[in-house]
Amino acid sequence: MTSFFDDKISERLGGTGFGKSTAIYKFEIIKRAKAAARKAHPDMALIDMGVGEPDWPADDIVVKALAEEAGKSENRWYADNGIIEFQEEAARYLEKVYGLSGLIPSEQILHGIGSKPVLAMLPLCFINPGDILLTTVPGYPVTATYTRYLGGEVFNLPLLESNSFLPDFKIIPPEVLKRAKMLYLNYPNNPTGAVADTAFFNRVVDFALKNNIVVIHDAAYAALTYDGYKPLSFLSADGAMDVGLEVHSLSKAFNMTGWRIGFICGNSKAVKACATVKDNTDSGQFRAIQKAAVRALRHTEITERTITKYSRRFNLLTEALNEAGFDASKPKGSFYCYVKAPAGTENGSLFSSASDFSEFLIHEALISTVPWDDAGKYIRFSVTFEADTEEMEAEVINEMKERLKRLRLVF
Protein backbone atom coordinates (compact mmCIF):
# COMPACT_ATOMS: atom_id res chain seq x y z
CA MET A 1 0.00 0.00 0.00
CA THR A 2 1.41 3.36 -1.02
CA SER A 3 1.50 6.35 1.28
CA PHE A 4 1.56 10.08 0.70
CA PHE A 5 4.85 10.12 2.61
CA ASP A 6 6.61 7.39 0.59
CA ASP A 7 8.64 9.99 -1.33
CA LYS A 8 8.71 12.67 1.35
CA ILE A 9 11.06 11.22 3.98
CA SER A 10 14.52 12.79 4.00
CA GLU A 11 17.47 10.87 2.61
CA ARG A 12 19.19 11.07 5.99
CA LEU A 13 16.46 8.76 7.31
CA GLY A 14 16.57 6.47 4.31
CA GLY A 15 14.38 8.31 1.81
CA THR A 16 12.04 5.99 -0.07
CA GLY A 17 13.54 3.06 1.80
CA PHE A 18 12.47 4.41 5.21
CA GLY A 19 10.59 1.84 7.26
CA LYS A 20 11.32 -0.99 4.83
CA SER A 21 14.45 -2.37 6.46
CA THR A 22 14.11 -5.84 7.95
CA ALA A 23 17.18 -5.36 10.17
CA ILE A 24 16.51 -5.81 13.88
CA TYR A 25 18.55 -3.62 16.17
CA LYS A 26 20.55 -5.01 19.07
CA PHE A 27 18.35 -3.84 21.91
CA GLU A 28 15.18 -5.00 20.14
CA ILE A 29 16.78 -8.44 19.69
CA ILE A 30 17.54 -8.50 23.42
CA LYS A 31 14.00 -7.38 24.28
CA ARG A 32 12.46 -10.12 22.13
CA ALA A 33 14.82 -12.76 23.49
CA LYS A 34 13.96 -11.80 27.07
CA ALA A 35 10.24 -12.09 26.35
CA ALA A 36 10.68 -15.50 24.72
CA ALA A 37 12.86 -16.77 27.56
CA ARG A 38 10.36 -15.67 30.19
CA LYS A 39 7.60 -17.48 28.32
CA ALA A 40 9.68 -20.66 27.96
CA HIS A 41 10.81 -20.63 31.61
CA PRO A 42 7.98 -19.07 33.65
CA ASP A 43 9.32 -20.49 36.91
CA MET A 44 12.83 -19.01 36.55
CA ALA A 45 13.57 -15.38 37.37
CA LEU A 46 15.33 -13.32 34.72
CA ILE A 47 18.63 -11.88 35.94
CA ASP A 48 19.01 -8.59 34.08
CA MET A 49 22.67 -7.56 34.00
CA GLY A 50 22.21 -5.39 30.92
CA VAL A 51 20.45 -2.40 32.44
CA GLY A 52 22.25 0.84 31.62
CA GLU A 53 20.66 3.09 34.20
CA PRO A 54 20.77 3.35 38.02
CA ASP A 55 18.63 0.96 40.04
CA TRP A 56 18.10 3.53 42.81
CA PRO A 57 15.64 6.43 42.43
CA ALA A 58 16.68 10.01 43.05
CA ASP A 59 17.52 10.81 46.66
CA ASP A 60 14.70 11.98 48.94
CA ILE A 61 16.25 15.41 49.41
CA VAL A 62 16.20 15.94 45.63
CA VAL A 63 12.61 14.73 45.32
CA LYS A 64 11.62 17.03 48.19
CA ALA A 65 13.30 19.97 46.46
CA LEU A 66 11.31 19.30 43.29
CA ALA A 67 8.08 19.09 45.27
CA GLU A 68 8.87 22.41 46.95
CA GLU A 69 9.73 24.18 43.71
CA ALA A 70 7.14 22.70 41.35
CA GLY A 71 4.26 24.71 42.73
CA LYS A 72 6.00 28.07 42.91
CA SER A 73 4.58 30.52 40.38
CA GLU A 74 8.01 31.94 39.50
CA ASN A 75 9.08 28.53 38.18
CA ARG A 76 6.32 28.28 35.57
CA TRP A 77 8.16 30.32 32.94
CA TYR A 78 10.29 29.00 30.13
CA ALA A 79 13.87 28.46 31.27
CA ASP A 80 15.31 28.95 27.75
CA ASN A 81 19.08 28.50 28.12
CA GLY A 82 18.94 27.90 31.85
CA ILE A 83 18.82 29.62 35.19
CA ILE A 84 21.90 31.22 36.68
CA GLU A 85 21.47 29.34 39.98
CA PHE A 86 22.05 26.04 38.18
CA GLN A 87 25.05 27.35 36.25
CA GLU A 88 26.65 28.72 39.40
CA GLU A 89 26.09 25.49 41.33
CA ALA A 90 27.50 23.46 38.44
CA ALA A 91 30.64 25.61 38.60
CA ARG A 92 30.98 25.00 42.34
CA TYR A 93 30.45 21.28 41.78
CA LEU A 94 33.15 21.14 39.11
CA GLU A 95 35.58 22.85 41.47
CA LYS A 96 34.71 20.60 44.43
CA VAL A 97 34.77 17.27 42.59
CA TYR A 98 37.18 17.88 39.69
CA GLY A 99 39.32 20.76 40.90
CA LEU A 100 38.25 23.04 38.04
CA SER A 101 38.40 26.66 39.11
CA GLY A 102 37.88 29.97 37.37
CA LEU A 103 34.93 28.92 35.22
CA ILE A 104 32.54 31.76 34.39
CA PRO A 105 29.06 30.23 34.90
CA SER A 106 27.25 32.64 32.57
CA GLU A 107 29.73 32.07 29.72
CA GLN A 108 31.24 28.61 30.14
CA ILE A 109 28.37 26.49 31.48
CA LEU A 110 25.08 25.69 29.75
CA HIS A 111 22.35 23.37 31.01
CA GLY A 112 20.83 20.69 28.81
CA ILE A 113 17.74 18.50 28.93
CA GLY A 114 20.00 15.57 29.71
CA SER A 115 23.33 14.95 28.02
CA LYS A 116 21.83 13.14 25.01
CA PRO A 117 20.29 16.28 23.43
CA VAL A 118 23.54 18.14 24.05
CA LEU A 119 25.53 15.45 22.24
CA ALA A 120 23.00 15.64 19.40
CA MET A 121 23.33 19.43 19.11
CA LEU A 122 27.12 19.57 19.02
CA PRO A 123 27.48 18.48 15.37
CA LEU A 124 25.12 21.34 14.47
CA CYS A 125 27.68 23.67 16.02
CA PHE A 126 30.75 22.37 14.21
CA ILE A 127 30.06 19.91 11.38
CA ASN A 128 29.70 21.00 7.77
CA PRO A 129 29.04 18.58 4.89
CA GLY A 130 32.21 16.60 4.23
CA ASP A 131 33.67 17.16 7.70
CA ILE A 132 34.70 14.08 9.67
CA LEU A 133 33.94 13.10 13.25
CA LEU A 134 36.46 10.85 14.95
CA THR A 135 34.60 8.66 17.43
CA THR A 136 35.49 5.74 19.67
CA VAL A 137 33.80 2.37 19.21
CA PRO A 138 32.17 0.68 20.92
CA GLY A 139 30.39 3.67 22.34
CA TYR A 140 27.41 5.99 22.52
CA PRO A 141 26.32 6.72 18.93
CA VAL A 142 24.30 9.95 19.13
CA THR A 143 26.99 12.42 18.03
CA ALA A 144 27.95 10.14 15.14
CA THR A 145 24.32 9.79 14.08
CA TYR A 146 23.82 13.56 13.91
CA THR A 147 27.12 14.02 12.10
CA ARG A 148 25.81 11.74 9.34
CA TYR A 149 22.45 13.56 9.33
CA LEU A 150 24.34 16.76 8.49
CA GLY A 151 26.30 15.28 5.61
CA GLY A 152 29.41 14.67 7.65
CA GLU A 153 31.35 11.44 7.83
CA VAL A 154 32.45 9.26 10.74
CA PHE A 155 35.80 7.57 11.30
CA ASN A 156 35.79 4.91 14.00
CA LEU A 157 38.61 4.54 16.49
CA PRO A 158 38.39 1.00 17.94
CA LEU A 159 38.92 0.61 21.68
CA LEU A 160 41.19 -2.39 22.07
CA GLU A 161 42.21 -4.16 25.24
CA SER A 162 45.82 -4.13 24.03
CA ASN A 163 45.76 -0.32 24.27
CA SER A 164 43.90 -0.16 27.63
CA PHE A 165 40.70 0.67 25.69
CA LEU A 166 42.10 4.06 24.68
CA PRO A 167 42.01 5.24 21.04
CA ASP A 168 45.16 5.06 18.95
CA PHE A 169 45.38 8.27 16.92
CA LYS A 170 48.25 6.86 14.82
CA ILE A 171 45.81 4.68 12.84
CA ILE A 172 44.06 7.72 11.36
CA PRO A 173 45.00 8.16 7.68
CA PRO A 174 46.41 11.60 6.72
CA GLU A 175 43.53 12.23 4.32
CA VAL A 176 41.06 11.67 7.18
CA LEU A 177 42.96 13.97 9.54
CA LYS A 178 42.81 16.77 6.98
CA ARG A 179 39.00 16.72 7.12
CA ALA A 180 38.57 15.79 10.78
CA LYS A 181 36.63 18.46 12.68
CA MET A 182 35.56 16.80 15.94
CA LEU A 183 36.76 14.06 18.28
CA TYR A 184 34.30 12.31 20.61
CA LEU A 185 35.65 10.65 23.77
CA ASN A 186 33.96 9.12 26.83
CA TYR A 187 35.83 8.28 30.06
CA PRO A 188 35.12 6.45 32.27
CA ASN A 189 33.95 4.58 29.23
CA ASN A 190 30.67 2.94 28.29
CA PRO A 191 30.84 0.00 27.73
CA THR A 192 34.45 -0.90 28.58
CA GLY A 193 34.66 0.70 32.03
CA ALA A 194 38.12 1.99 31.09
CA VAL A 195 39.42 5.24 32.56
CA ALA A 196 41.77 7.87 31.22
CA ASP A 197 44.62 9.60 33.03
CA THR A 198 46.07 13.10 32.81
CA ALA A 199 48.84 11.96 30.48
CA PHE A 200 46.27 10.68 27.97
CA PHE A 201 44.22 13.87 28.15
CA ASN A 202 47.38 15.89 27.60
CA ARG A 203 48.06 13.83 24.45
CA VAL A 204 44.50 14.53 23.32
CA VAL A 205 45.04 18.28 23.68
CA ASP A 206 48.30 18.10 21.71
CA PHE A 207 46.57 16.04 19.02
CA ALA A 208 43.69 18.51 18.81
CA LEU A 209 45.95 21.55 18.57
CA LYS A 210 48.17 19.94 15.94
CA ASN A 211 45.22 18.88 13.77
CA ASN A 212 42.76 21.72 14.46
CA ILE A 213 40.11 19.41 15.96
CA VAL A 214 37.38 20.18 18.50
CA VAL A 215 37.31 17.71 21.42
CA ILE A 216 34.01 16.61 22.96
CA HIS A 217 34.41 14.67 26.20
CA ASP A 218 31.29 12.84 27.39
CA ALA A 219 31.72 12.73 31.17
CA ALA A 220 28.45 10.98 32.03
CA TYR A 221 30.22 8.45 34.28
CA ALA A 222 33.11 10.63 35.41
CA ALA A 223 32.07 10.83 39.07
CA LEU A 224 31.65 7.05 39.46
CA THR A 225 35.16 5.86 40.30
CA TYR A 226 36.63 3.18 42.55
CA ASP A 227 39.64 1.99 44.52
CA GLY A 228 41.70 5.15 44.57
CA TYR A 229 41.00 6.48 41.06
CA LYS A 230 39.71 10.03 41.47
CA PRO A 231 37.20 11.77 39.19
CA LEU A 232 39.11 13.43 36.37
CA SER A 233 37.93 16.13 33.98
CA PHE A 234 39.35 16.46 30.49
CA LEU A 235 39.24 20.21 31.04
CA SER A 236 41.88 19.91 33.77
CA ALA A 237 44.52 19.11 31.13
CA ASP A 238 46.73 22.01 30.07
CA GLY A 239 45.20 23.71 27.06
CA ALA A 240 41.95 21.73 27.15
CA MET A 241 39.83 24.86 27.57
CA ASP A 242 41.22 26.09 24.25
CA VAL A 243 40.12 23.04 22.26
CA GLY A 244 37.30 21.33 24.07
CA LEU A 245 33.99 20.90 25.73
CA GLU A 246 32.86 18.47 28.40
CA VAL A 247 29.33 17.12 28.80
CA HIS A 248 28.13 16.23 32.30
CA SER A 249 24.98 14.44 33.41
CA LEU A 250 23.20 14.04 36.73
CA SER A 251 21.69 10.76 35.53
CA LYS A 252 24.41 8.40 36.72
CA ALA A 253 26.08 10.18 39.64
CA PHE A 254 22.83 11.33 41.24
CA ASN A 255 20.41 8.58 40.05
CA MET A 256 18.37 11.13 38.07
CA THR A 257 18.09 9.38 34.70
CA GLY A 258 14.46 10.27 34.00
CA TRP A 259 14.80 13.85 35.23
CA ARG A 260 16.70 14.87 32.08
CA ILE A 261 19.20 17.35 33.39
CA GLY A 262 22.87 17.85 32.56
CA PHE A 263 25.23 20.56 31.40
CA ILE A 264 28.05 21.36 29.02
CA CYS A 265 31.13 23.34 30.03
CA GLY A 266 34.40 24.49 28.52
CA ASN A 267 35.53 26.99 25.90
CA SER A 268 33.27 30.06 26.06
CA LYS A 269 32.92 30.55 22.29
CA ALA A 270 32.05 26.88 21.81
CA VAL A 271 29.51 27.05 24.65
CA LYS A 272 28.00 30.14 23.03
CA ALA A 273 27.65 28.23 19.75
CA CYS A 274 25.86 25.44 21.57
CA ALA A 275 23.61 27.99 23.30
CA THR A 276 22.67 29.42 19.91
CA VAL A 277 21.62 26.01 18.59
CA LYS A 278 19.86 25.17 21.84
CA ASP A 279 17.96 28.46 21.81
CA ASN A 280 16.50 27.40 18.46
CA THR A 281 15.83 23.82 19.56
CA ASP A 282 14.19 23.79 23.00
CA SER A 283 12.91 26.14 25.69
CA GLY A 284 14.93 24.69 28.53
CA GLN A 285 14.27 22.21 31.30
CA PHE A 286 11.52 22.97 33.84
CA ARG A 287 12.95 25.48 36.33
CA ALA A 288 11.85 23.35 39.29
CA ILE A 289 13.94 20.43 37.98
CA GLN A 290 16.94 22.72 37.59
CA LYS A 291 16.49 23.89 41.18
CA ALA A 292 16.18 20.30 42.40
CA ALA A 293 19.40 19.59 40.50
CA VAL A 294 21.05 22.43 42.40
CA ARG A 295 20.12 20.61 45.60
CA ALA A 296 21.62 17.40 44.24
CA LEU A 297 24.91 19.04 43.24
CA ARG A 298 25.30 20.35 46.75
CA HIS A 299 25.05 16.85 48.19
CA THR A 300 27.86 14.81 46.69
CA GLU A 301 27.39 12.26 49.47
CA ILE A 302 24.61 10.92 47.24
CA THR A 303 27.26 9.95 44.72
CA GLU A 304 29.51 8.58 47.45
CA ARG A 305 26.77 6.21 48.67
CA THR A 306 26.15 5.07 45.10
CA ILE A 307 29.87 4.44 44.56
CA THR A 308 30.02 2.32 47.72
CA LYS A 309 27.18 0.15 46.44
CA TYR A 310 28.59 -0.29 42.94
CA SER A 311 32.08 -1.03 44.25
CA ARG A 312 30.70 -3.74 46.53
CA ARG A 313 28.74 -5.27 43.66
CA PHE A 314 31.76 -5.18 41.35
CA ASN A 315 33.77 -7.16 43.88
CA LEU A 316 31.08 -9.84 43.91
CA LEU A 317 30.53 -9.76 40.15
CA THR A 318 34.13 -10.05 39.00
CA GLU A 319 34.79 -12.92 41.42
CA ALA A 320 31.70 -14.75 40.15
CA LEU A 321 32.57 -14.21 36.49
CA ASN A 322 36.10 -15.47 37.01
CA GLU A 323 34.80 -18.60 38.74
CA ALA A 324 32.61 -19.20 35.69
CA GLY A 325 35.61 -18.98 33.35
CA PHE A 326 35.61 -15.34 32.25
CA ASP A 327 38.64 -13.06 32.52
CA ALA A 328 37.06 -10.22 34.50
CA SER A 329 38.69 -7.27 36.22
CA LYS A 330 37.04 -4.64 38.37
CA PRO A 331 36.91 -1.38 36.42
CA LYS A 332 38.06 1.88 37.91
CA GLY A 333 35.00 3.75 36.68
CA SER A 334 31.42 3.54 35.31
CA PHE A 335 29.03 0.77 36.35
CA TYR A 336 29.98 -1.70 33.61
CA CYS A 337 32.14 -4.81 33.50
CA TYR A 338 33.32 -5.61 29.96
CA VAL A 339 34.53 -9.15 29.30
CA LYS A 340 35.41 -11.27 26.29
CA ALA A 341 32.63 -13.54 25.14
CA PRO A 342 33.29 -17.30 25.19
CA ALA A 343 33.96 -19.25 22.02
CA GLY A 344 31.33 -21.87 22.81
CA THR A 345 30.35 -24.59 25.27
CA GLU A 346 31.68 -28.05 26.06
CA ASN A 347 28.61 -29.63 24.50
CA GLY A 348 29.45 -28.18 21.09
CA SER A 349 27.66 -24.83 20.89
CA LEU A 350 29.71 -22.22 19.02
CA PHE A 351 29.36 -18.44 19.18
CA SER A 352 30.46 -16.55 16.09
CA SER A 353 29.75 -13.21 17.76
CA ALA A 354 29.06 -11.65 21.12
CA SER A 355 25.46 -11.23 19.98
CA ASP A 356 25.18 -14.99 19.47
CA PHE A 357 26.39 -15.61 23.00
CA SER A 358 24.15 -12.93 24.50
CA GLU A 359 21.06 -14.51 22.91
CA PHE A 360 22.20 -17.97 24.03
CA LEU A 361 22.66 -16.66 27.57
CA ILE A 362 19.14 -15.28 27.69
CA HIS A 363 17.51 -18.39 26.22
CA GLU A 364 19.50 -20.98 28.18
CA ALA A 365 20.12 -19.25 31.52
CA LEU A 366 17.76 -16.25 31.63
CA ILE A 367 20.70 -13.90 32.10
CA SER A 368 20.46 -10.68 30.09
CA THR A 369 23.61 -8.81 29.03
CA VAL A 370 24.53 -6.37 26.26
CA PRO A 371 26.79 -7.66 23.46
CA TRP A 372 29.38 -5.58 21.61
CA ASP A 373 31.04 -6.72 18.39
CA ASP A 374 32.53 -3.39 17.28
CA ALA A 375 36.12 -4.13 18.37
CA GLY A 376 36.19 -7.81 19.26
CA LYS A 377 33.57 -10.08 20.84
CA TYR A 378 32.67 -8.65 24.26
CA ILE A 379 29.80 -8.75 26.72
CA ARG A 380 28.80 -5.94 29.06
CA PHE A 381 27.57 -6.78 32.56
CA SER A 382 26.11 -3.95 34.63
CA VAL A 383 26.02 -3.65 38.42
CA THR A 384 22.72 -1.74 38.26
CA PHE A 385 20.61 -4.86 38.67
CA GLU A 386 17.62 -4.84 41.04
CA ALA A 387 18.49 -5.81 44.62
CA ASP A 388 17.20 -4.03 47.72
CA THR A 389 19.73 -5.32 50.26
CA GLU A 390 23.32 -6.52 50.38
CA GLU A 391 22.04 -10.03 51.01
CA MET A 392 19.94 -9.85 47.84
CA GLU A 393 22.93 -8.59 45.87
CA ALA A 394 24.92 -11.64 46.91
CA GLU A 395 22.00 -13.94 46.13
CA VAL A 396 21.52 -12.50 42.63
CA ILE A 397 25.19 -12.75 41.73
CA ASN A 398 25.59 -16.22 43.22
CA GLU A 399 22.57 -17.43 41.26
CA MET A 400 24.01 -15.89 38.10
CA LYS A 401 27.34 -17.63 38.76
CA GLU A 402 25.70 -21.04 39.20
CA ARG A 403 23.72 -20.65 35.99
CA LEU A 404 26.87 -19.65 34.10
CA LYS A 405 28.84 -22.58 35.48
CA ARG A 406 26.13 -25.03 34.37
CA LEU A 407 26.62 -23.85 30.78
CA ARG A 408 30.22 -25.17 30.82
CA LEU A 409 31.57 -22.34 28.70
CA VAL A 410 34.73 -22.64 26.61
CA PHE A 411 37.01 -19.63 26.08
N, C-alpha and C positions, 0 to 999 in steps of 0.2 A: 504494500500500500504506500503510495507516494504521499509526501507531506509538503506543505507550503515551505517548510524550513529546510528541505533536502538540499537546496543549493544556496542557503543563506548562512550556514555556519562558517565561521572563520577558518582559514587554513591552519592557523595555529592549534585549533582543536580537532583538526582532521578533515575539514571541509566536507565534501560529499560523502566521505567515509565515516563521518562522526556517528557513533552509536552502532556501527556495524562490526566492530572488532569482536572476535570470539575469545580473545585473550582474557584470562582470569588473573587478577592481580594478587600478589602474595598474601595480603591480609584477608582478602575475600576467600582464598583457598584455605587459610587457617580457620576462618570463621565457619566455613562449610564442613571442614574436617572435624571441628569440635562438635558441631551439631550432630553429625553422623555418629561420632564416637559415643556421645551421650545416649543416643538412641539405641546403639548396639550394646552398651554396658550401663543400663539404668541404675544398677546397684553399686557402681564404682564412682567415687567423686573425681571430678576433673581437677587436676593440679595445674593451675595457670601460672606458668613462669614467664609468660611473654608480655605481661602488662607493662606498658611504658609510661605509667603515671603513678603518682603516690597512692598508697593504700590508706593513708590517714586523711581525714578532712582538714580543712583550715582550722587553726587554733581558735579556741573559744574567745580569746581577747580580740581576734581579728573579726570574727563573726559579730561580736558585740559592737565593735566599732561600726560595722556596716549597718547594723540595726539602728544605732544612734544617729547615723548620718543620713540614712535613706529617707527619713521623713522631714528633714530640714528643707524649708522652701528655697534657701540659697543654693542648694545642690541640684535643683531641677534643671538648671540651664545647661546648654551645650558646653562641653569642656574644650572643644576644638583641639588645640595642640597641647593641652594639659594645664594643670594648675601648678602654681609656683611652689606650693607646699610639698607636692610630690617630688618635684625636681630637686628642691633643697634637701629633702630627706634622702633621696637617692644619692646625692653628692656626699652626705654625711656617712651613709652606708658604705659607699665605695672607699672612703677614707678609713673607716673602722675595720672593714673586712679585708680590703685589698691594699691598703696603704696609699691610695691615690689621693693626692692633695692638690689644691689649686684649681679644681674644676669650677667653671662658671655655670651654675645651674641653668640660668636663662639662655645660655648660648651653646652649651656643650652636652646637655641632657634633654632628651625628648621622650615622653611616655608613648607607649604603644598598646594596642588592644591585644596584648599577648605578643610574644616574640615572632610568631609565625607571620602575621601581617607585615611586621617590620622587615623580615627577611624577604618577603614578596615585593616590598616597595623598593628595596635597595637597587635592584637592576634598573628600575625606572629612573633612578638618580644618575647612573653611571654608564649603562650599556647602550650603545648604538648598534644598528645592524652591522654585522661583521665582526664586532668585538668578541673577545673570548673570555669566559669565566673559567678559572682554574678551581676545581673543587675536589675535595677528598671523597673517596669511596672505599667502603660503604659509608653512608651518611645520610643526613637529612636533605631531601631533594628540592625544597621549595625555591631556593634562590636559583638553582639550575633550571627549574621548570620555567620561571619567569624570564630568565635570560633567553631561553629558546622562544618564548612567546614574542619577545621583542626583536627577533631576528638575529640574536647573538648565537654564539656557539659555546659548547662546553668541552673542556678537556679534563679528563678524569685523572686524578693522582691516587693510585691505589695505596691503601694503608696495609703494609705488610709486617708480619711479626718480626721478620729479620731486621727491620728498621724501627723497632719499638712502636709500630703503628703510627709513625710520623711520615709525612710526605717527603719524597725525594725530588727536589726541584731539578736535579741534574737530568732527569729523564725527559724534560720538556724540550721539544725540538725548537731550534732558533726561530723558525717561521711561526710557531705558535706564540712564543714569547713576544714577538714583534706586535702581535695583535691582542695580547692578553691585557685586560683592563681591570679585572677583579680577581681576588683570591679569597675563597671561603674556607675557613678553618673552624674547628669545634673541639675544644679541650676544657675539661675532661670530655672524652669522646663518646658519642653514641654511634655505633654499638660497642666499640672495642673496650671501653673503660680506660683507655690509655690517657696519660697526662703529659703535659708539656712542661719544660723547665725554662728558666730565664735565658739560658744559652740558645735554645731553639727559637724563642721569640725574638731574640736579637738577630739571629740569622734571617728570620722572616722580614724584619725591618730592613736589613741590608739588601735582601732580595727585592723587596718592594721598591726601594729607592733606586736601585740599579736598573730596574726594568719598568719603572713608572707605573706601578700597579697598586690599586686600592686594596687594602686588607680588611676583610670583614671577619671578626672573630665572634662566633656564636658561643656565649658563655652560659648557656642554660643550666649546665651542671657544675659550674665553677665553684660553688660554695660547698658542694658535697664531696669532701675529701677525707682520707683515712690514714691512720698509722703514721703520723708525722708530716705528711704532705700538706702544705698550707695552701689555701685558695690563692690563685695567681691570676692576675689580669694581664692580658696582652699589652694593655696601655701602660703598664709599668716598665716596659722595655724602653731603652733610650731611643728616642725618635719615633716611637709608635704613634704619638699624637699627631705627627706630621703626615702619616700615611694611612691611618686606620680608624675604624669604628668597632665598638664592641656592643653586642646585644645581650642584655640581661633579662631574665624572667623570674617572676616570683612563683611560678608553677611548681618547680622541683624543690627549691630550698625552703619554701614556706607552705607547701602542700595546697597551692591555690590554682590548680590546673584549670578548673572551670570558670575562674573569676576573670580571666583574660586581662592580665595586666603585666607589663614589662616596660623596659626602656632601652634606649640606645644612647651611647655616650662616645665622646671622642673629639675628633677634629671639628672645630666650630663651623667651618664652611660646609663640610660634609653633612653635619647635623642640620644645618639650615636647608640644604638641598632636600634632605629627607622630610623636614618639616613642610617644605613647599609641596611635595608630592602628597604627604599625609593630609594637608589642609584641603586638597582637592579629592581626597579619597574617603575620609570618614570625619565624624564630628566629635571624636574623642570618647574615651571611656567614661561611664557614669561617674560624676564627681564623688559620690559616696564610696564607690569602689576604690578610687584613687586615695581617698582619705583613710579607708580601711587598710590599704596597702602601706600608707605612711606608718600606721600603727604596727604593722608586721615588720617593717624595716627597722623599727626601733627595738624590736625584740628578737635579736639574733639567737637567743636561747632556744627559740623554736627550731631553728636549723640544727643547733647542737644536739637537741633531743632526737631529731630525725637521723642525724649522722650516727649517733650511738646505736640506734635500732638497725640501720642498714649495715653497719660494721659488724654487729653481732650476727646478723643473718648471713653476711658474706663468709664469716668464719665457718659457720655450719655448712653453707652451700658448697664451698670449695672442697672441704673435707669429704663431703658426700660424693661429689662428682669424681674426685680422685679415686675413691673407693670403688666407683663403678667403672673405672678405666679411663676416664678423661684426663687430660693434662690441664688442670685448672689452677689459676693463681688469683689471689685476691687483688682486685684493682685498687689503685690509689684514688680513684674518683668515679663519679657517676653512680648509678645503681644497677649497672649491668656487668655480667660475667660472660666473656666471649671466649668460646672454646672450639677447637677443631671438631668437626663432625666425624663420627666413625665411618669406616669403610663398609662395614656390614655387620652381620651377626654370625655366630658359630653354626647356626643351622642353615646358612647359605644365602640369606638375604644380602643384597648388595645395594649400596646407595651411591648413585652417580652424582648426586648433588646434596647440598645441605637441605634443600627443599624436600627432596625425597625422604631424608631421615626425619625431618620435622613432621611430615605427614605420617610416617610410620610410627613415630613416637606418640602422636595423638591417637591413632587408631589402635595400637597395640598396648599402650600403657596409660592412656588418658593423661598425658603430660604435654602441655602446650608450651612451645618455645617460638622464637622468631628466627628463621633461617636467613643467612646472608651468603650469596655466591659471587659477590662483586670482586673479591680479591682472595680467592680460596674458599674452601667449604667450611663455614663456621656457623655455630648456633649461639644465639644470645639468650641467656637466662637472666631474669630480673629478680631482684630481692623485694619487689613491691607486691608480692603475693598477699592474699588475705589471711591474716592470723591476728587474733586479738590479744594474745598473751605470749610470753616467751615459751611457755610449755607447748602452745599450739604451733609456734614457729618450728620447734624441734620436731614435733609430730609430723608436720607437713614435709619437712625436708627428709626426715627418716623414711617416710612412706615413699617419697620420690626416689630415694636411693634404692630401696628394696625393689621397686618396679624396674628401675634401670638395670640393676644387677640380674634380674630374671631374664632380661633380653639377651644377655651374654654377647655384648657388643665386641666387635673386633676393630682395632685401630691400625 
